[in-house]
Every structure is written in C-alpha cells, then in structure tokens.
Amino acid sequence: MSASLETFEPKSLSVLKEGYGLARLRADAIAGLTVAIVALPLSMAIAIASGVTPDRGLFTAIIGGFLVSLLGGSRHQIGGPAGAFIVLVAATVDRHGITGMLLAVMISGFFLILAGSLKLGTYIKFIPYPVTVGFTAGIAVIIFSSQLGELFGLTLPGKEPGPIVEKLETLAGAWQTINPAAFAIAALTILIILVLRRLRPHWPGLLIAICVASLATALLSLDITTIGSRFGGIPRTLPLPEVPPLSFDLAVAVLPDAIAFALLGAIESLLSAVVADGMTGRRHRSNVELVGQGVANIGSALFGGICVTGTIARTATNVRAGATSPVSGMLHALFLLLFMLVAAPLAVYIPLAALAGMLAVVAWNMVERPAFAALLRSSRGDAAVLLVTFLLVVFRDLTEGIVVGFALGALLFIGRMSKAVTVTPHEEPGAAEKPIDQSDEDTVVYRIGGAFFFGAAATVGSVLDRIADRYHNFVLDCSDVSFMDSTAANVIEGTVRKAERAGVSVYIVGAGEELKKLLETHELEPPRVTYVARIADARAAIAARRAVTSPV
C-alpha cells in the first residue's frame, strides 16, 4: 500500500490488521456501554437546547457516532452532538428552519471531507491556545444563559431572544414567574451529579441524576415541563434516511452557517483527538479524522440529526473506561440505539429542568478556569487575545470570535518574531570586531540571525541600508537564518542594488540550497553577489581580488 493510501486509512481498519480478539472486544463493549449511559441524557439535552426535538440528538449520536468511529483517524474518539454547537444550531434553526439546518449540516460535511482530502487538518492545530480557551469559555457562558429559563421554570411572554443581553433582560422581566418545583428539580440534579462525581466518580452520575429527578417529578406529581408535555416523547426506531429538500437559494442562505459548522467541528474534533492522544500515548490522523467527521455529518443530516463532532468529555470517558479501539465507539452507538428501542416510552417523564441542570454542570466544566487565569497573568498579548475572543463569542458571534482572535494572535506572533531577528556585526571568538586587516577598513561583515520574514523586513532593511554603501566590501552572513521569505529576499536585493550603485562588492555567506534558490529567483546571482560557505572564504576572495587590482 502506498504512503498516501496509508495516510487516509481509518483507524478501525488499522486495528483489524493488528488482530482483534475476544479480550479486546470485551473491554471495548464495557467502555462503549459506559459512554452510552453518559451520552443518552446528554444527547437529548443538547438537542433540546439547540432548538430541536430530543430524538434528533439521539439520531446524531447513533448515526454520527458510529460513522466517526468507523471512518475517523482516532482510536478513541467518540462522536455525537456537542454543547459547543448549541448556539450555532439554534441560530440556524431560527433563521432557516429545520430544513435549512439539515442542509447546512450536510454541506458542512462536504467541507470537512474537502479539508481532510486537502490535508488541512495540520493547519487547524495552529489555532492559538488563548483562542481555544476563550471560545470554550464563551460557549459555556452562552450555554448556561440559555438554560436559565428552564432552570427556574420561567414563563416567558414570547420567544426567548438569542443575543445574551436581550435574553437576560427578558429573563429578568419574567422573574416573578419562577416555578419553585422546577428550580428544586434542577438543584437536585446538580447536587446528585456533583456528589456522585466526588464520592463515586465511576458511577454514571448524569443518568442517575436524571432518573432520580424523573422519579421525583412523577411520584410527587410536580407541575413542571417534561419531554412528554412539550415534545410528546421520542420515537422507538430510527427514521428512514432522507435527503433534505434542496434549492439553490436555500443553499446560498445557509452557506455561512455550514462554514461555521465545519470550522467549529474541525477544531472541536481535533482538540478532542489531541486530548485522547495525551491520555493514551497514541497519535491520531488529523486528515482522516476530518474526512470521517465529514461523512458522519452527512449521515447525521440524512437521518434528521444535527451537527456531529468529537466530544472531549465522552472521549475521555471512553479512554478511562478501558477502550482499546474504535470498536468501542461503534458499540456506544449501538447501545444508544438499543436504549432508544427499549426505553423510549420512559423519556416522556424526564423533566426539562433536570436536563437544564445537567447542561449547567456541563457548561461549568467546559470553562478551563486555571488556564483562563494563567493566560490573564502570562502577558498582555495573550490576555488580549483571550478576552477579545471570549467577549466576541459571548456578545457577538462564535465564528467572529474565533476569526478575530486568531487574527489578533497571528499579529502578536508576527510582532514577537520580528523582534527575535538580529542584525549584528560579525565577531570572532576572542577578538573584537575589526576589518580584515589593520591597514584597511574597507570591509564590513554583518550577520542576520533568526527567522527573516516580512514582519522583520523593515527593521533589518533599515540596518542594511545604512552600511551597504560605506565600504568597498559588504559581507552578509546568513548561516544563522532559520527561515527567509520573499519579502526578506527582496530587502536583500534592494541592499545589493544600492551597493552596486556605490561600487561595493557583496558576499553572501552560509546560504543553503533552499535559501540560495530563493535569492536567485530575486536576481541575486553571480556576478552581482558572490556566494561562499564561510567568513574565511569571503576574506580570501576579497584578498585575492585586492591582490589582482592593486598596482605592483
């Protein structure tokens, strides 16, 4: 098999080639069951918070989760609906309806397949850490604010607004409609989750909390909203696959949403895969993962589901439960399907306040509080990127926050790298800077060190211009240049041009093959410049030229 084909081989196929026995199947089945127990209530809660019915969350986890594990590039990745998409999906449903949302999910799947096929997965890893911490914290704030109405059982006069400021104003205006029973159930759910996480961390705290809250609601005949009273329950079977109604106008309208889905899906899934790598010592295939995520999103849309991505919490649960291969993820999807077939009638008793309490805990856990505090203390630049991303996500738009945060981080990086470039006179160990011989001060040697690129071009160019026409010989040592781009090469060409007008000979030292090729594309070829390997070679060439031109 060629290297290119191996690169795009799903991890599930790699595992089968290694040999897969009964012991590994048993371990994967236990892990898959554990994750399914966690994913069951969470998938429904995320779907409801996203503005769709709870069954669509289950369809997403079953179809999307199975395809992510089957075709992805990580051994332990668990795919399904994620809290990070709540805001985007809800906004898309609000603007374009369910049909538009499904079409956007399908288009995003094609974008992800394209990104993986073009091997763009590597570049997604370049998103600065302050941006990921900032947008994750911003998403957590939005998720929590979206659950306040259900947490307190508020009765709103109309539809709950999307923007957070308007949302909070509307919720504050309806404060007198608070339902004590709903708040008590939400508080009970949160308390059970937190207590079990501390005392019995291996127990399925989310499912236990939802079951206790549902039982309490039914036995006490509490007057609060449940899945049954709002949605009429969930079906016991998967729907038949169906292509969403297609139209050119709708496709154009949902294109920005599809791009946002693809961008966030790529970031979230690859971050999740990196977390799994850190826990297991394995390495995922980022481009294979993107292709798998793309197919999973298309499959989810065909079955009426929402966005699919790798989920950090469920993936970490899968690793801790002892999973050995992608089979655990596929079994997790099959267990979810079994739960839906058997226990669907019981879902009608689940109170929405309990699901809201569960999402409140999820939102709290999403905020990387130590990392947030550390970035605020680290430097003004990192703190600025973090806060700009966080505030834009909360008060403007998720995609805008990521793009602006990334751009600001890139500008700060360029500024820092430009200061790391050095232009210094050449000094030999144990000797002061001096010309080639004591009687002649017509030669100067300068060294450029670091990454010489467009960000440092102006600074380096100003130094070179000041000395290019003051001597008869100008030696430029590039042996310490780690990288040079076209802008930097153009700066050197301008310096050489100025030296030529003044009759100065230019020698370039230590240029490797790639650097020399770049300079030659900018017309820096002999006899305009002389390429030598070492400073001593330049001195010898200058001495030889002086001997030829000096009178006898």
C-alpha angles and dihedrals in degrees: 000000000000123000092247093055091047089053091059097042112122116241090238090064092046090054093051090052089055091056125262121217140181094267092058091045090054092050092047092048092054091048092046092051091049093052092045090056089054094043097049100075094027094057092052093046093051091048093051092047088050092059098255135101119281094244090066089061090054092047088052094050094045101044099026094040092051094049094046091056094041098048106019131106099238128081095213107028116132115201129201143105113329133204090233090071097051094095095044096045093046091050092048093049090048093052103035108015127234092305092055091047093052091049091049091051091050093048090048088055091058090048090053092049089050092048091051093045090052089049094241093143091093092059094052087065088065093075106121118254094237088058094054092046091046098049092043091053091045091052090050091054091050093048092050093047090049090057098050093092093055093039091060097029092238121182110220123202092226142348116330110252120242103221110083098231093051089043093055092046091052093047091048090052090055095046094115090062092067114144109219092199093055091048091049092052091048091049091047090052093050092046094051092048093050095044094048091046089057101038103026107020093167094057119095094255097175094054094042091051092050092047093050092047092049092048092049091049092051098043094046093041090228117192098233134121118271135181088259096051094047105031104017093239131287131286122258096223139048116259121244113266113264132179110235114247107275128216131158094231093051092046091054091046094053095040094099089050091049091051090050091049091050095046095048092041092054093048095045096045095047092046088052091049090050090052090052090049090053092052096046107028090237128125124230126212104241098196093047087049091055092050091049091048089050094053089045092054092050090049092047092052091049089057094044097261132138132238119324125208140151109279118216098206096047092042091052089048089052092053094046090049090061104259115172103184146004087278088084090060092049091048090049088059092048092049089052089052089050091050090051092050093049107029104031093110090058092058091077089074096056109112116225089223089063091051089048090052090051092051090048088059090046090052092049091051092049092064109089093212100177091047092047092052093044092052091050089055099039103073141328091249096054091043090052093051091047096049096042091051093045095048095045092050092050100041105024124017138319096232092045090052093052095045096045092043091050092047092049091047090050092051091050090049091050090050092050093046092049089058091051093064113097131201111189139158111261115259127188118219109270094008134093120237109277141147123269094274133009095245096052126053097175097110129074128184122202129182127210115204132187132012108340105200141137093288091061098034097099094048096047093041093055091054095047093047091056094059104027096093102031098081139043093235127036117191116192114195110206097166091110095049107116095185138004129187132197093268090057092046089052090053090055091047089053090051091050090049090054090047091051092055089053093046094248120152114227125210122188115203130201100004110161123216096271094044092047091049091052092049092048091055085061090055095259095141132133130309089031089058135009118226117211133168101227142021089247090057090053091050091049091050091049091049091049092050091048091051091052096047098040117096116251 
